[in-house]
Amino acid sequence: MEMFSKGSQHSKGALTGVELANIAIAVIIASSVLAFVVANMGSLLTGEVRETITSSLSQAKSVMIAQGHVIAHGDPVTQRVTAIRFYVRLIAGGKPIDFNESRMIISYSNSRIHVANTYGIGGPSFWANISEAEKHFKSKGGSWCIVAVIKGDEDAILEEGEIFMILVNLRAIGKEAMLKPYEQFTIEVKPPIGVPLTIKRKTPAVIDPLMDLG
């Protein structure tokens, strides 16, 4: 009985060793699989992070700013602001911004109305020649928004060193768009890639033919 008992203990010890070996092998396999999954997830995340960083850099480089002051056109008889104009350029080293009608959005809002996009509505919107754009505006053309080249070539891409005029024609948009004294308005220029430019001003106490809103 004693010998049998010793043999049983030896057998149990051998089985435990095999089991431990199997467990060790299973742990190694599981670790390898986990390492493979983590490596692939890391690669995927790296790609997503890279895309995010690239997109953020493009956004940061495509920045336009207002050049000079915001000007309001008004009708002294009706005491209404009929148009808002301002000028834009790129920051130094900025990436070009596309002003083609299918790519650019220029919104307008006041306390009574919000127009999601004025650009490309009511008539020609982009003008390579500022004189022709001014003629169209003064003849009370129907374009809700006019963009014209002040300085630069004739295409609709705003590049470094160029200046574009943006004029939102409130009279063409309609009565609710025109502004009374002491009214606040917002114009937002939203390029396809880049940081939107927001113009927010308030009209003066008395409406004159031309007003500098700062």
Secondary structure, 3 states (H helix, E strand, C coil): CHHHHHHHHHHHHHHHHHHHHHHHHHHHHHHHHHHHHHHHHHHHHHHHHHHHHHHHHHHHHCEEEECCCCEEEEECCCCEEEEEEEEEEECCCCCCEECCCCCCEEEEECCCCEECCCCCCCCCCEECCHHHHHHHHHCCCCCCEEEEEEECCCCCEECCCCEEEEEEEHHHHCHHHCECCCCEEEEEEECCCCECEEEEEECCCCCCCEEECC
